[in-house]
Amino acid sequence: MSSPDSPASSARVLLVEDDDLMRRSFAVALERYGYDVRAVADGLAGLEAFREHDFDLLILDVMLPGLDGIGLCRRVRETSLVPVLMMSARGDGLDVVAGLEAGADDYVVKPVETYVLVARMRSLLRRATYAPVPPDGPAPAEGDVLEFGDLRIDTAGMEVFLAGRAVALTPTELKLLLEFAAHPGIVLERHTLLRDVWEYGWDGDSRVVDLCVQRLRRKVGRDRIETVRGFGYKFRR
């Protein structure tokens, strides 16, 4: 991990947190890591800031006045695929599921250490610029396309088409699809997907995987990804 004295990123981050002390402390800490932070106190201000400026990452608290974080995430997803990290004070409640269903890429439970938050942010930002490399071969040549029936995945252009129409995927959904497409017909366990897609170096919450798979199914076909009960998921050839 980079120290606060050696900034790791200049990514533009929108932080929406209504607790004054927490908002200020997070903003200062992230700025020390080199992030360009815009911090606001409520959902409506967050929506206005999002519409007026370009951000590389959004950090949204669930419980916000005016417009809560889940509603804000839904509004963002109407027009943007920017990575979204939710913060919840209730890690085992409906907040997590609702946030992921709304389109968030990941979540953290408050209180959260700054280094944990930064690690999750870096993982999300890497996904946003992800370029796949096959595990047992050279990088795909420019223009390489993977085809699964009417689903076409351009691994060079990072574009996905279903029946000839472009499919809009968040960076996490795209990386998850590429992980499945690299292992067609093979059962991928949830902890494997947490490690390879979300870059969790520890056992994480498998709800993140399950909810993202559900969102991906809605976009590329519900029958494309098979649930193997008790194990994980399998991508059909």
N, C-alpha and C positions, 0 to 999 in steps of 0.2 A: 504493500500500500504506500502510495506517495504521502509524504508528510504535508501538513498544511503550508509549510514554507516553500514547497515545490509544487506549484499549481499543476494539476493534471489535465485541465480542460478549460476552454473558453466558451463552452456551450451556453446558450441562452436558456434560462430556466424561469418558469413562472411558478411561484410558490403561493398557494392560497390556503391560509391558515388564520383562524379567527382569534386564537390565543396570542395576545400581544407579546408576551415574553418568549413563547416558543417560536413565533414568527421571526422576531428579531434575532434570536439565538441561532436558528437554522440559517437565516440569510447571511449572518456574519460568518458562520462556520463554512458554508458553501462558497462564499466569496473567497475565503482563505484557501480553499482548494482550487481556486481559479475560475469558478463559474460566474457568469454574468446573471445576477439574480434580480428579478422583479417580484416583490412581495406585496400582496394585498390581503385584506382582512375578511372579505366576504365573497360569495359566489357571483353576485352580479358584477362586482368590480373585477373579478377574475375573468368573467365572460367578456367584459369590455376590453380588458387588457389583451386577451387572446385575439380578439377581432382587430385590434389596432396594431399589434406587433407580431413579428415572427418569433416563435420559440422552438427550441430543439427538444424540450422536455417539459411536461407539466407535472407538478406535485400538488395533489388536491386532498385536503382533509375531507373526511366524510361529513362531519357535522359542521355545517356553515350556516350563518344567517342569510336570509333572503332567498338564496338558491343553494341547495346543499351540494356536496361534492358529486354525488351520483347524478343528480340532474345536470350539473355543469358538465360532467363527463359525457352524458348523452348529447348535450348541445354541441360540444366539441366534435364528437364523432359524426355529426350531421355533415360536416364540411372538411374534416381533417383526420389524418392517420398519425398525427404526432404521438410519440410515446407518452403514456399516462401512468403515473405511479400514485396509487391511493394510499392515504394514511388513515388508519382506524384505531380508535381507542378500545375497540371490542374485537379482538382477533377471532373469536369463536362465534360471533353473531351473524345476523343476516347482512350486515354491512359488507363483509368480504364478498359474499356471493353476489349481492346487488351491484357492487362496484365492478366486479369482473364481468357480469352480464351486461353492464352498461358500456363496456368496451375498454376498461382499464387493462393494462398489460401486466401489472404486478401490484403488490401491496406490502406495506409494512405496518406493524402494530406499535403504537405509541405506549410508553416512551421508547424511543429508538436511539441507539448510539449513532453519532454522526458517521463513523466509519462504515457502519452497516448501511445507512442510507446512501452514502456515496458509492458503495459497492453495487447496490441495486441500480443506482442511476447509471453507472458506467456500463453495466450489463445491458440496460435498455438502449443506451446510445450506441453500443457496439452492434446491437441487433438492427438499429436503424441504418447502418452502413454495411450490413452483413453481405459477404460474397462467399458462396459455398465452395468447398473443395472436397471432392470425393475422398473417402477414407483410404482407398486402396488404388489411387491413380492420380494422374495429373489434373490440374485445374481444367475445367471445361473450356473448350475453345469458344471464341466469340460466336454467338448465334446458336449455341447448343440448345436444343429444346427437348424436354422430356414430355412424352405423351402417354396419357392413361385414358383411353377412350376419347371422350370429347373434352377432356381436361388437358391443356397444354401449359407447360411451365418453361418459360425462357430463363435459363439460369444465368445468362450473360446480361440481359436487359432487366432481370429481376421483375418480370411481368408474368401474370397468370391470366389465362383465358379459358372460359367455359363456354362451349358451343360457339366459339368465335367472338364472344364478348369479354371485354376486360373485367377482371375481378379485383376490386379494391380490398387489399389486405393490410392490416397493421403490420409493423415490423415483426412483432411476435408471432402473429398468425402466419406470416410468410416464412419465417425461420422454422416454425413447426411443420408447415407443409413441406418445406425442402427436406427436413429431417425424415418425414414419412416417405417422401418420394425417393430418397437415397436408400431406403430399406423396404422396398415393396414386398408384401407377403410375409414380412417378419414381425413378430410381436415385439413391440417396444414397451417396456415397463414404465410406469409413471416416474419412478425415481430416476430412470435413465433419461427421460425427457426433461425432468427438472434439472438434471446435471448438464445436458447438452444444449438445451434451448434457453432455459432460464439461468444457467450457469450457477446453480446452487451448489456450494461446496459441502452442503450438509443436507440432511433430510428436510425437505420443505413440505408445504401444505399441498397435497395432491389436488385440492380444489382448483388451484390455479391451472393445472393441466386440464382437468375435466371441463371447466368452463370455457377455456380457450378452444378445446376440441369441439364443444358444442357450437361456438361461434363459427369455427372453420367449416363445420358440416353445413351450416346454413348457407355458406357462400360457395362451396365447391361440390355439394351433393351429400345428402344425409347418409347414403349407402356407401360412400367412398371410404369412410373410416369405420372399421368394425371394432366393436368393443369385445375384448376377450376377458370375460368375467374373472376377476380374481388376479389378473395379470396386468393388462394394459390395453393397448390399441394396436390394430394392424391395418395397414394401408393396402387396399385391394389393387391388384395389378390392372 
